[in-house]
Amino acid sequence: MKHRQSVTAICLSDDDSKGFSASKDGTILHWDVDSGKAERYQWPNEEILRSHGSKNPEGRATKHSRNVLALSVSTDGRYLASGGLDRHVHLWDTRTREHIQVDIKKNFSFLLDAILTKK
């Protein structure tokens, strides 16, 4: 498994066991560092994204871009945050690789603080 377009972001869990990569084509991969095996994150459809909080700056639901430009994993390795051209932060569960929430600064400020203060 690999990216079809240029890789735009990478990050590594604090325990160095999991790696994450993202690309211009919107692919997010979860890598097992020891085995080199990768698993793909599946973007939800537009309806689910809207239910998770995807909105434009005026507060209306909007189509998002899957072009990922940034990744960060929480210090406990449980959550992955991705950001891209849609100006949203997307939160993912690293155990299930499922999309959880959009715009975590409203509902997951504890995680945003952990990601932003990570050394």
Buried (B, 14 or more C-beta within 10 A) or exposed (E): EEBEEEBBBEBBBEEEEBBBBBBBBBBBBBBEEEEEEBEEBEBBEEEEBBEBBBBEEEEEBBEBEBBBBEBBBBBEBEBBBBBBEBEBBBBBBBEEBEBBBBBBEEBBEEBBEBBEEEE
